[in-house]
Amino acid sequence: MPWSVGIRFAHASLQVLAEDHGVDLLHIKGPSVDASLLDGPRESIDADVLVRPEHVPRLLDAMHRHGWSTQYRFEDGSAFEHASTLVHPILAPVDVHRRFPGIDADASDAFDRLWSERHPAELAGVPCPVPSLPAQRLLLIVHAARSGALRHPDIRRCWVDATDTQRDEVVRLADDIGASVALAAGTGRLDEFVGEPGYDLWKVLSTGERSQARIWAARVRAAPNRRAALRTAVRLVIPNRHRMEASLGRPPSAREVASAYGTSARRGAKELLAVVRSATDRAGGRR
Amino acid sequence: MSRFVVPPRVAFVVPRTDATQVFLMALPDGPPFILTDTAAVIWVLAADGETDVARAVGDVVGVPREAIVTEVEQYLRDLVSKGLLSATE
């Protein structure tokens, strides 16, 4: 089965599971993107859905009972802990998002806003709810910014080529759901947000910063409080056993975990420690 | 002659390639099916609402309706029995 077919079937399968189990979810990115925002067919490596946070456990339970297994838990993924990856023997992998990086409003409130403006799009012949056009523009811009891809065609189509009215719609939505900094990072206006929470993080992400230590430090500084900052810092320096297990296909041995610590250390432990300490202090002093 | 529709819990993809193919899957668990060549043509025409599928298929492949009607109608019954089409009248 072609990969593109497996992705569409994965979207359709999730939609049916969502309807059967009373789960609100929005299909995002990949083949769910509106044709007006594309130059041609859009292919992905997985299917992405954004789920009402309160419904995530129900969806995961339903997926597990229908042949899906968890490859990466939320805490195994990016430092944003935003998505869990599930795999299936036949279908393409699915990234279940409980929040979208760059949207800083309460995840449930943000979902409510996106959900209230949804409309159906057909995926594999099945009507699937997708975000409004302004929301799709925003998500694509923010996603490209997070990857440091400021010249990405998505940004050109969703922002550079947009009318003033279309841009205003995106800006208003971003203001409402706490995505103004991330949007600014993707649209060359980040300097308007110097000193705001998240500025440093989106500066390093959107400019393709290569120093892993600086990226980690910015993530720690963007944490909302001291506890979150410490958790972020700890996660960033400790090898993730679950991710190692997924990569190895078996539980890592003690020696392999120790080796992973050593590898981290060789990446410049002194520099990392200094910036994480500095960032943690700053985050702790802010609130 | 019957009219056919795609059942609500069947996903389908007609890839944008030169190959005459249709991928079908009962939701949510499958398994997926692939129809090729004339089988794909029959499913697509039926799913598109053709009431005389045999005539429409004959027009596509260039043979008289009478030469294929028995096989086409048998195949449509087969698709219905597999749950990949629903007959509405």
Interface residues (C-beta under 8 A of the other chain):
Chain A: M1 P2 S4 V5 R8 F9 A12 S13 L14 Q15 V16 L17 D20 P41 H66 G67 I90 L91 A124 G125 V126
Chain B: V6 R9 V10 A11 F12 V13 P15 R16 F23 M25 L27 P28 D29 G30 P31 P32 I34
